[in-house]
Amino acid sequence: MSEAFDSLETDGLYFDVMRIRAFPFHDDVVDFIAEHGRIFVVEQNRDAQLRLLLINECAVDPAKLTLVLHYDGTPITARFITQEISEDVAALNATPKKKVAP
């Protein structure tokens, strides 16, 4: 994931990132989703379980969650994540977020 987001930054695309490690979800997960207009959910699970849990447990509008799904039996790669997100951003004709100094 970090390699993919480093690559996206090189292309001028900056994202806030949250790694979800446990269920039930901490309140920070709900707050993060509420603070952002579109969320890319990167999963390596055929059934997209994380996305479904976010929708059902956090009452998130499914349209807000863009799925980056990889489930062909091979490990997910940074190249795959970068390509999927880049294509989706291009299709949205979205203006990339500017990097803000910490």
C-alpha positions as CSV (number, residue, x, y, z in Angstrom):
1,M,0.0,0.0,0.0
2,S,2.7,2.5,0.9
3,E,4.5,1.8,-2.3
4,A,1.3,2.4,-4.3
5,F,0.6,5.7,-2.5
6,D,4.2,6.9,-3.0
7,S,3.7,6.2,-6.7
8,L,0.5,8.1,-6.8
9,E,2.1,11.1,-5.1
10,T,4.8,11.0,-7.7
11,D,2.0,11.4,-10.2
12,G,0.6,14.4,-8.2
13,L,-2.3,12.5,-6.5
14,Y,-2.3,12.8,-2.7
15,F,-4.6,10.8,-0.4
16,D,-5.3,10.6,3.3
17,V,-4.8,6.9,4.2
18,M,-6.3,4.8,7.0
19,R,-5.4,1.1,7.6
20,I,-8.2,-0.8,9.2
21,R,-6.9,-3.6,11.3
22,A,-9.8,-4.8,13.5
23,F,-13.5,-5.3,13.8
24,P,-15.6,-3.9,15.4
25,F,-14.5,-0.6,14.0
26,H,-13.1,2.2,16.2
27,D,-14.9,5.5,16.1
28,D,-11.9,6.9,14.1
29,V,-13.0,4.8,11.1
30,V,-16.4,6.4,11.1
31,D,-14.9,9.9,11.5
32,F,-12.4,9.3,8.7
33,I,-15.2,8.3,6.3
34,A,-17.4,11.2,7.3
35,E,-14.6,13.7,6.7
36,H,-14.0,12.5,3.1
37,G,-16.1,12.6,0.0
38,R,-14.8,9.4,-1.7
39,I,-13.2,6.5,-0.1
40,F,-11.1,3.9,-2.0
41,V,-11.4,0.5,-0.2
42,V,-8.5,-1.7,-1.2
43,E,-9.4,-5.4,-0.7
44,Q,-8.0,-8.7,-1.6
45,N,-11.2,-10.6,-0.9
46,R,-13.6,-11.9,-3.6
47,D,-16.7,-11.0,-1.5
48,A,-15.5,-7.5,-0.7
49,Q,-16.1,-8.1,3.0
50,L,-14.5,-4.9,4.3
51,R,-16.7,-2.7,2.1
52,L,-19.8,-4.6,3.2
53,L,-18.9,-4.3,6.8
54,L,-18.3,-0.5,6.4
55,I,-21.7,-0.1,4.7
56,N,-23.6,-2.3,7.3
57,E,-21.9,-1.4,10.5
58,C,-21.1,2.3,9.9
59,A,-24.2,3.2,7.8
60,V,-22.0,4.4,5.0
61,D,-23.6,5.3,1.6
62,P,-22.3,2.6,-0.8
63,A,-21.8,5.2,-3.5
64,K,-19.1,6.8,-1.3
65,L,-17.0,3.7,-1.3
66,T,-15.0,2.9,-4.4
67,L,-13.8,-0.7,-4.4
68,V,-10.3,-1.6,-5.5
69,L,-10.7,-5.3,-5.6
70,H,-8.0,-7.9,-6.4
71,Y,-8.9,-11.6,-5.9
72,D,-7.2,-13.7,-8.5
73,G,-5.2,-15.8,-6.0
74,T,-2.0,-13.8,-6.4
75,P,-0.7,-11.1,-4.0
76,I,-2.0,-7.6,-4.6
77,T,0.7,-5.4,-6.1
78,A,1.4,-1.7,-5.8
79,R,1.2,-1.5,-9.6
80,F,-2.4,-2.9,-9.5
81,I,-3.5,-0.5,-6.8
82,T,-1.9,2.5,-8.5
83,Q,-3.5,1.7,-11.8
84,E,-7.0,1.1,-10.4
85,I,-7.0,4.3,-8.4
86,S,-5.4,6.4,-11.2
87,E,-8.0,5.2,-13.7
88,D,-10.9,5.9,-11.3
89,V,-9.6,9.4,-10.6
90,A,-9.2,10.1,-14.3
91,A,-12.7,8.8,-15.0
92,L,-14.1,11.1,-12.3
93,N,-12.3,14.0,-13.9
94,A,-11.4,15.0,-10.4
95,T,-9.0,17.7,-9.4
96,P,-6.2,16.1,-7.3
97,K,-5.8,17.1,-3.7
98,K,-2.8,19.3,-3.0
99,K,-0.2,18.0,-0.5
100,V,-0.4,20.0,2.7
101,A,2.6,20.4,5.0
102,P,2.2,18.6,8.3
